[in-house]
C-alpha cells in the first residue's frame, strides 16, 4: 500500500507541472537532420487519434489546413494522413449546477455521438473512454459524478451498469457500435473513489473495484457483444505496476478483452521499457495491448496563458528534440517499437487537434472547483498537437500516413 501511495503521488506531481519554464535554448539533443518518413507497422495496426476537444475547437472558430494549405475538417485531414481510429472521452455531467461547462471539451454523451458519427462516415473505428466522473480522471483523482455521490456501494455498482448500458444503447440507436470501450481512464488507483479505490483501505479494495469493473463490462457486452472491453492504466513502462494490478483483477475473474497503456516518455521513461512491458503483459495475460495515450511536442513556444507541461529539462531526459523533426522521430520509434512487440496492436495520439482559442481551456473556474485544482486557464499541451498555431498540419504527421 505504501508503494502505491508513492506511485500515485509521483503521478500527481508530474501531472501538475503547469508553471514550468519554456526556455527554447539548444541542448545536446539533436534531431534536426532527421528525414521524416512513415512508420513501418504490421498489418491491421491501429493508428488512432484522441479528438475529444475537436467540437470545442471548432466552436471557437479555429480552422485546420492540410499539407497543401487547403482548409478542411480536422478529422478528414487525420484520416487522409493515415489515422484509422478515434478515441473520445466521456464525462457523466461536465457542468456545474448553473449549467456552466467545466471545460476540457465538455465531453458528454452527445459530444461522443456527434464525433463518432463523423468518424464512422470516414470509415474510422471508435474507442470510447468512459471516465465515470463529471470531469478529468487519472491515478491522482477519480471523483464520483455529482449525482452518484450519496449512493451506497451496491447502488453504485447498479448505477454504473445502468449508465454504461444506457450510453451503449444510445450509441447503437445512432448506428455507432464502438469497436472498443474503456471501463475507466488510467485506473491504477481504481475508479469512483473511495468505494472503488484500489489501495489504502480495509484490504477489500480490489473486491469492490472488481465488482464495479465487471458491472461496466457486462453492460457493454449486453448491448454490443463485439465491442472490445479495455482496462487502461497509466505509466506504460512500469511492469511491476501492471503485474500487481492485473494479477489482482485476474484473481477476481473480471471480464475484459484488451489492455490500454499511457506513454508520456518524459514522465514514464524510454520506449524500450514500454515495449518490454508490452511483451511481458501479453505473455502473462494473453490480451492485445494498445498505447491509448501518447504525444510529443513540436515546439517550446507557448501560445496562451497556461504554461506548457513540457520543459527543457524534460527534453534532456528524452533524447528527442522539441521540434517537428524530433516529434516525427519519436513517433516513428514509438509506432514501430509497439508494432514490433508480440501483443502491441496500436497507438492513439493524444489530442492532435487541441490548440488554443477563445474559451479553450483545460478547465474553467467551475471545473477547477470540481477537481479541487488551481490550473491557470488555457491549454498546457497545445505544443504537442499535430497542427501548428495557424492550423496547418505538421510534416511530422507523415509518420502515420498509409
N, C-alpha and C positions, 0 to 999 in steps of 0.2 A: 504493500500500500504506500509506503514511503517513496518507493521508486516511482510509482505513478504520479504521486503528488509533484515530485520534482519534474517529471516529464511534462505534465500539464503546465507547470509554472514556466518552464523553458519555452513552451509554445506560446503562451500568453505574452512573454517578454518579447519574443520575436515578432509576433503579430501586432504589437503596439508600437513598433518603431516608426512613428509618424512625424517625428520632429528632427530628422537627421539632415546632415549636410548634403548638398547636391553639388559638391566640388567636381569640376569636369577636368581636373588635371590628368596628365598622362601617367600611366603606370607601366609596370613590367608586362602587363597583359597586352597582347597584340594580335588581333585577328583581322586587321585592316586589309591584308593582302589575300584573304580567303576568297576563293572563287565560288560563288553561290551556285549550287546545283541541287536538284531534287533528291530527296532521301530514297534509298532503295529499300523497300519493305516487302514483306511476304504478301501473297495473295489474300484478300479478304481483310487486310489490316485496316482498322478504323482510324480515320483522321478527323477528329471531332473538334468542335468549337463551342465553348460556353458563350451563349449570346444573350444572357439573361437581362442585360440592361439595354438591349437594342431598341425596344419601343420607346423607352425614356429618352434615349439619344435622338431618335427621330423626332420625337415631340419637341425637343429643344431646338430643332432646326439644323442639326449637324448633317452635312452631306458627305457621301462617300464616292470615291472615284477609283476606277480600275487603273491598270498599268498604262492604258492609252489615254488616261485623263478623262474618260467618259463617266459621267455621273450615273450611278446605278444603285440599286438596293444592295446594302452591305452583304446580305445573305446570298444574293446572286453572285457577288464577287467571290465570296468564300467558296461557293460551290464550283464556280468556274476555275478556281485555283486548286481544286483537289480535295476540299473538305467534303466528307460524305455523311457526317452526323452532326447534330446539335445536342447541347446539354442545356437545360433550363432549370433553375432552382424554383422552388415553390414554398411560399410562406402562407400560413393559415389566414391571418388578418393583419397585413402590414401597414396599419394606420392607427392613429390614436382614437380616443372616444369622440373627438370632434371631426373625424374623417380626414385628418391631415396625414399624408403619407410619411412613412419612416425613411423613404429614400432607397438608394441602392438598387433601383429598378422596379420598386413597388410590385414585386413578383407574386401576385396572387394567381388563382387558378385560371382566371380569364386571360391573363398575360400568357400563361403556358399554352392555352388552347390556341390563341392567335399565332404565336410563334411556331407552334407545332404544325399548324395548317400550312403555313408558308414553307416550312422545311419539307413537308410531305409533297407539296406541289413541285418541289425541285428534286424529288427523288431521294431525299436525305432521311436517315434514321433519326430517332429521338431517344435521348436518355433523360428521364425525369428525375430530378433531385429533390425529394421531399425532405425539408428541414424539420418538420414537426415543431415549428416555432412561428412566432409572428415576425421574426427578423433573423439576422445572421446567427448561425451556429458554427462551432468549431470545438476543438478539445478544451478550450478555456471557457466556453459558455454554451449551455444547452437549455435555454429558458422555455418553459411551457407557454403555449398560446394563452392569451389573457382569459379566454372563455373556458380553459381547461384547468385553471389553477386550483380550484376547490374540489376537484374530483377525487374520489378515493382511488386506490390503485386499481381495483377491479373495474371501476368506471373508466379509468384512464385507458386500460387495455381495450375495453369495448369502444371507447371513443376513437382511438387510433385506428381500429378496424373499420368503424363506420365512416370516418373521414376519408381514409385511403380508398375504400370501396366506392364511395360516392364520387371521389375525384376520378377514379378509373372509369366509372360508368359515364361521366361527362365526356371524358376523352373518347371513349368508344362511341358514344352517341354522335360525336362530331367527326367520326371517321378516322380517329387517330388512336390506334392502339400502339403505345410506345414499345420499341424493341427492348429497352432496358429501364429499370426503375430502381433507384436507390432508396432504401429504407433508412433514412437519416444521412447526415452530412458530417464527415470527419468525426466519427463516433467513437474514437479511442476512449473517451471518458463517459460514453453512454449517450442516452437521449432523455429528454423530459425530466430534467433534474427537479427534485432529488430522487424521485422514485426510480428512474432508470439509470442512475449513476453507476458506473462500473467499478468504482473503488471508494474506499474511505468510509465505509458504513458498518453494517452489522454482520457481514460475511455472506449475506444472501443477495448481494448486488447483482451478480450475473444471472441468478434465477429470475429476478424481476425483469432485467434487461432482456433476457431471452424471451420471456412471455410477450413483451412489447414488440420485439422484432418479429416474432412468429406471427403475431396478430397482423402486422403490416404485410408480411409475406403472403399470408393466407388470403388477405383481401385482394392483393394484386392478382394472384393466380385464379381466384374465383371468377374474375371479370376478364382477364387476359392471360390465359394459360401459357401462351407462347412468349410472354414478356420475361426477360431475364431479371431475377431479383438480385440486386447487388448490395453488398455491405462494404462501406467505404471508410478507410482510416487515413489520417494524416501521417506525415513522416514516412514516406515510402521506402526510405533507405534502412529503416530500423527493424532488422529481423527479429530481435528479441521482443519488441512490442507486438509485432504481428503474430509471433508464436504464442505469446501469453494470451492475447485477446482471442484469436481464432481457436486455440485449444479449448478455452472456456466455452465458446459458442458451440464448438463441435461436441463437447461433452453433453450439451443440453439439446442436441439434435435440432437446432434451428435450421429451417429450410431456406437455402439460398443457392444461387446459380453461379455467381461470379464475385470477384474481389476488386475493389477500387482502391487506388492509392493517390495521394497528393505528392508532388515532387517540386519543391522550390529549392534549387540546388544551393543557393546562398544560405539557406537555413538548414537544409536536410543533409547536404553532403554531395559527393560526386556521383555521376551516372553509374559508374562501376558498382557502387554499393546498392543502387536501385536495382540494377539488373541481377545482381547476386541474390537479392531478396525476392525478386520475381521468381527466379528459378527455385529457390527454397520453398516459397509459398505454394507454387504449382506442384512441386513434388510431394509436399506434405498434405495438401488439401484437395488436389486434383480439380481445381477450379480455374477457369481462364481469368487472367488479370488484365486490368485496364488502368492506365495512368489517367485519371479523370480531371486532374488539375495540374497544369504546368505552364510556365511562362518565363520570359526573359526580356530585359529592357533593351531598347534600341538606341537610347539616349540618356543623358543625365539632365536634360532640360526639363524644368518644371513648368507646367502650363497653367496652374491655378494656385489657389491659396493653401492647398493641402500639400505639405512636404511629402515627397515620394519615399516609399519604403526602402528602395534600393539605394545603397550608398557606395562611395568609392571603396570603403573597406570591404563591402560585400563583393565588389568586382575582384578585388585582390584574392579573395578566397576561392573564386570560381574558376579562374583560368580563362574566362571568356570576357571579351571587351563589351562594354555597353554601347554598341553601335549596331547598325543594320547588319554588317558583316558578322559581328560577334553573336548577335541574335540568331542569324542563319546557321552559323557553325554549331551553336549549342543545340538548336532544334534538329539539325541533321544527325548529330551524335545521339540525341535523345531518341528520336524515332527509330533510327537504325539499331540502337542498343536494345530498346524494348522489343523490336521485331525479331532480333536475333536470339531472344530467350525462348525457352520451351513454351511458356504459358502466356507471354505478353501478346495481347491481341489488339492493342490500340492506344492512342494518346489523344487526349482532349486538351486543346489550348484554352487557357482560362481568359475569357473576355477580350478577344482580339479587336472588338469594335468599340470598347468602352473608352471614350475620350473625355473631354471637358466641354462644358457648355452651360447655358442658363439652367439653373435648378438641378444640375448634375452633381451628385454628391454620394459619398459612402453612406452618409446618414444625415437626415435632417435633425434639428434640435430634439424633435419628438422621438426620432429613432434612437438618438443617443441616450435619452432618458430611459427608454425601454431596456437597453442593454447596459445601462449604468456606465457609460463611457464618455469621454470628452474629446473625441477626434475633432479636429478642425474640419469644417465642411469643405467639400471638394472631392476630387478623385486622387488618391495617393498612388495609383498604379496606371495612369494613362501612358507612362513611359514604356509599358510592357505590351501595348497594343500592337496590331499588325497594320495600322494606318497611322500616318503622320498627323501633325496638328491641323493640317489643311484638309484632311480626309482622304489623301492619296494613299493607295495601298503600297506597302513597302516591298522592296525587291526580295526581302527575306521570305516572303510567302511562297516563293518558288519552291522551297523545301517540300511543301505539301502537294505540289502540282502533279497530276497524273501523267 
